[in-house]
């Protein structure tokens, strides 16, 4: 079973209209709700591919109730979220004539000390039952930037594999704790190195400097230019997207790449198979807003 850490879950609300006019009441033709945030996306994908997943994090308010109910309805997603006083984050996506025209992101909750302490205690209890731990996404207010460092450090002491996909200071601190795998992009590398990286060889050099700290796998997402994978024992790999426009596959990665690696590691696939599976997931899930429509046959076609 894979443990997914969802510190800042999002309830995504999509509103569809035929035409939107200023200062005029508009009737929605369709409304849908879904689980958002990288951690939730990862959890849904692994669940859809018939892997047992245990999800932990923070939930509160009406948004939190809906997220919890959806996890329960889906089946196979075991979870134990810390109940918080504030409402979990929401995001509204407005579509006009089928095209996304605006996104509104709510500020999200503030986690207080007691809630944070409860989460650390929960993590300490459940970590023993999982060999793979995935920490993805942003942090809500009140959660220290060092949290991934602390979670990874405990995972290492328990001989667990921790996969990290974060940004900013939480990513920097997390890398210092030496997770099993870290997924980054070019912006992350520039922020870490304090350099402007204009060429691929520069990107690879900074990637190797991270690998040499003691991390097993470093995955660098280059969007339309594919993916670079650096490994401790087997060197580097380059995966292309075959001239595919990144706008066609939904832009930024939202947890799809880590989903592939978590799946492959859990199933004990070899590295080459796991890399190609992850790249296929990056493409297929990027194409489809409704992740539930995708199954393994769609992924294998890539």
N, C-alpha and C positions, 0 to 999 in steps of 0.2 A: 504493500500500500504506500502511496506517495502522500507526503504531507505538504500542503500548499498554505503559505502564509499570506493572508489578505488583510493588510493593515488599514487600507483605505478603500473599501468596496464602494461601488457606485451603482445606483439604480438609474438606468438609462431609460428616458421617456421619449418616444418618437411620435411626433405629430405631423400628419400629412394633410395638405390642403391643395385644392386645384389652383387657386390663385389667391395671393395675399395683397390686400390694399391697406394703405395707412389709415388709421382711425375708423376703420370699418370692421364690424364684427364678422368673423369668418368661421364657418362650420368645418370642423375637421372631418375628412373623409375616412381617416383611419388613425387609430391610436394603438401603440404597442409599448410594452415594458420589457426590459431585459436586464440581465446582470452584466455590469460593466466593470472596468478596471482590469489591469493585466492579470492580477491574481485570479479573479473570477473567470476571465477568458480561458486561462490555462486549466482551471478546474473543470470547466464545462467541456473543453476539448478532450481531456483525458477521460472524463466520465462517458462522453459519447463514444469513445474508442474502447469502452468496456474495461477500463482500469479502475480499481478501487482507489478513491481519493478521500483524504481527511483534510478538511479545511478549517483554519483557525484565524481569528482576527478580532475586529471590533464591529459591533452592530448596535444601532440605536434608533429610536423614533419610528415613524411610519415607514420610512424608506427601509430601515433595518428589518422591520417586521416582514415586509414584502420580499426582501432578499432572502431572509430565513425560510419563508414559506416556499419560495421557488427552489431553493436547495433541497428542501424536504420532498417536494413534488417530483423532482427529477429522479430521485432514487439513486442509490449508489454513491451519493456524496455525503459522507459522514462529516459532521461538523460540530464544533464546540466554540462558539463565539462569545467573547466577553460583552456583556450588556453595558452600554454606556448611556450617560444622561443626554448627550446631544444627538441630533438626528444625523444618520449616515448621509454621505454626500449623494446628491442627485445631479443629473445632467439632462438637459432638454435639447433634442435635435429637431429642427423645424425643416420640413421638406415641402417645396412648392413644385407641383407638376413632376413629382418623382425625384427632384434634385435637392440635395442638401443645401440650404441657403444660410442657416445660422445655427450656432451651438451656444448654449448658455450653461455654464458650469457653476454649481453652487459652491460656497466657500468650504463646506465640510465641517466636521465636528472638531472639538478640542478635547483631547484625552487628558483626564486628570490623573493625579498620582496613583490613587487607589486602583483605577482601571488598568493602568500600566503595570502595576505590581501584580495584579491578578493575571494579566497576560503572560508575564514572565513565569509565574508559577504554573500556568497551564502548559506552556511550551516545555518546561522542565518535566512535566508528567507524561506528555504524549510523545516526546521525541524518541523514547525507547522503542516504540512500536513501528518506527519507520526507518527505512534505509536511505531513502531519497527525500530531500527537503528542498522546496522551491520557494525562494523569496523574491517577489516581483513587485514593482510599482512604487508609487509615491507614498509619503508618510502624512498622516493627519497632523494637525497642530497639537503640540504637547508631547509628541513622541520624539525622543532624542535622535539626532542624526547618527549616533553611534549604534543604534539598535541592531543593524545587520551585523556589525562587528561582533556584538555580544551573542547573537543567535548562531552565527557561524562558528565562533570560538567554542561554544558548547557542543555544536554538532561535531566538530573535529575531535573533541575530547571523548565523544561517544562513538567515534569511528563511523560517522554518517557522511553521505555525499550531499553537499549543499550547492545548489545552483542559484546564482545571483543575477538578477536583472534589475538594476536600479539606476539612479542618476544623481548628479550633484555630490554633495558631501557624504550622503549615505552610501553611494557607490565607492567613493574614495576610502572611507573607513572600512567598508566591507571587504575591499580588496586586501587591505592590510591584515585581515583575519585569515586570508588564504582559503577561500571556498574551493570546492572541487572544480567548479566551472564558473566562469563569468561571461556574460554576454554584454557587449558594448556596441556603440556606434562611433562614427568619426567625431562627432561633437564631444562625446565623453572623453575620447582620447586627447582631444585638443585641450579640454579643461584640465585633465589630469597632468598633461605634459607642459601646459602653459605655452604651447607652440601652435602655430598655424600649419596644418599638415596639408600640403598641396599635392603630394604625390603618393602613390601606393606604397613605395618602398619606405617612406617615412611613417606611414600608418603601421606597416608591418614591424618596423623597428621598435615603435612604442609598444605595440602588442607583445613583442618578445620580451621587452623589459618588464611587463606585467607577469608574463608566463614565468620568467626566471625568478620571481619572488617565491615560487613554490606552488603555483596553481597548475592543475592538470590540463585543463582545456580553456582556451581563450577564443571566443567566437566574436567576430567583428562584422556587424551588419552594415553593408555599404549601400543599402536601398537598391536602386536600379542597377548598380554595378555588382550585385551579388553578395557573396559572403566569403570572408577569410577565416579559416579555422587553424589555430596554432595549438599544437599538442606537446606535452612534455617529452613523450617517448618516440613520437612518430613524425615529427616535423610539421610542415605547414601544408595546407590544402586551399585550393581556390575553387569556389562554386559559382557558376555564372547563372544569370537569369535569361540568357538567350535573347537579348535586345528587347525584352518586354518592358513596356512603359510602366514605371512604378505607380503611376496614377491609376493604372488599370487594376492594380492589386491592393488598393486601399491605403497607399502611402506607408506610414510608419508601421513597424512591427508592434503588435499589441499582445505579445505573449506567444505567438505562433512558433517562433524558433525554439524557445525553451520547451514548449510542448513536445516538439519532435525529439529533443535530446532526453527529456524526462522519460518519454515513452520508450525510446531505444535502450536507454540504460536499464530501465525496469525490466524490459524483455530480454536483456543481455545480448542485444545485437552487437555486431562488430562496429568499429568506428565509421567505416565507409558507409555502411547501410544506415547508420544513425544520422550521419551528416546529410545524406540524400533525402532521407525521410523528413528531416527538419526543414530542408530547403523546399521540399514539395509542400509541406504544411504552410510555410511562409507564403507560397503562391496561392494555393487553393483557398485557404481561410481568408486571405486578403481579398479575394474575388467576391466572397459570399458574406453579406451582412448577417444572415441567419446561420449561425454556426451549426445548428441542429440539422441542417440539410446536407451536411458533409459527412461522408463515411469513408472508410479505409479504401474502398474501390476508387473513389474520386482522387484520393491522395496518390495511389499507386499509378494512376494514369500519367502523373507528372514525372 
